[in-house]
Amino acid sequence: QKEVEQNSGPLSVPEGAIASLNCTYSDRGSQSFFWYRQYSGKSPELIMFIYSNGDKEDGRFTAQLNKASQYVSLLIRDSQPSDSATYLCAVPYNTDKLIFGTGTRLQVFP
Amino acid sequence: DTAVSQTPKYLVTQMGNDKSIKCEQNLGHDTMYWYKQDSKKFLKIMFSYNNKELIINETVPNRFSPKSPDKAHLNLHINSLELGDSAVYFCASSQWAGMNTEAFFGQGTRLTVV
């Protein structure tokens, strides 16, 4: 099993819809979880992080964490074409390195 | 004011050559990293330095040699370049090791080996 797994997509959603991006991880000891967005040809940038079970909302973005199921997700409400990018889930391992998933490519069409 | 800057942004070179990529951060962070992103967009950690000391070496061929002259700089030297080294290399930094804090990435260096 890979340390951090994501569906590579592409995930296509119409403008205004909710995009749901999922990530599973293998280390039960992981304490924090990050979502990065990477536009084509650009570097990853942090958009959300979550430490506690449950939901964390920031504007149109909601991160959801379920440690028992080793599952973290990112919801994007009112998706816009400008949200089209690759979304990378990242989990620290052994407290000293950040492991990334393969990323999910999101396409929001008008 | 760029927080993490890498040079060069593009690098095209022939097999067998030796090349270097430079990275500097002005955030006052203690920890710096090198990541490699392949053509499938998989971002894989290569090295991690904390206060100039190597803390992670992820089974990278010894043709790759990082050097950290101070905690604001982490350079990557690659000897005897191979076709498979073609990728985008990202430098990143975080406030401390452990990565339980935001990592800031440089703009990347696209290395093409021909």
Chai-1 contact restraints between the chains, C-beta under 6 A:
chainA,res_idxA,chainB,res_idxB,connection_type,confidence,min_distance_angstrom,max_distance_angstrom,comment,restraint_id
A,S32,B,N100,contact,1.0,0.0,6.0,A-B,restraint_1
A,S43,B,F105,contact,1.0,0.0,6.0,A-B,restraint_2
A,S43,B,Q107,contact,1.0,0.0,6.0,A-B,restraint_3
A,S43,B,G108,contact,1.0,0.0,6.0,A-B,restraint_4
A,P44,B,F105,contact,1.0,0.0,6.0,A-B,restraint_5
A,L46,B,E102,contact,1.0,0.0,6.0,A-B,restraint_6
A,T86,B,K41,contact,1.0,0.0,6.0,A-B,restraint_7
A,P92,B,M99,contact,1.0,0.0,6.0,A-B,restraint_8
A,P92,B,N100,contact,1.0,0.0,6.0,A-B,restraint_9
A,T95,B,G98,contact,1.0,0.0,6.0,A-B,restraint_10
A,D96,B,I55,contact,1.0,0.0,6.0,A-B,restraint_11
A,D96,B,A97,contact,1.0,0.0,6.0,A-B,restraint_12
A,D96,B,G98,contact,1.0,0.0,6.0,A-B,restraint_13
A,K97,B,I45,contact,1.0,0.0,6.0,A-B,restraint_14
A,K97,B,I56,contact,1.0,0.0,6.0,A-B,restraint_15
A,L98,B,M99,contact,1.0,0.0,6.0,A-B,restraint_16
A,L98,B,A103,contact,1.0,0.0,6.0,A-B,restraint_17
A,F100,B,L43,contact,1.0,0.0,6.0,A-B,restraint_18
A,T102,B,F42,contact,1.0,0.0,6.0,A-B,restraint_19
A,G103,B,K41,contact,1.0,0.0,6.0,A-B,restraint_20
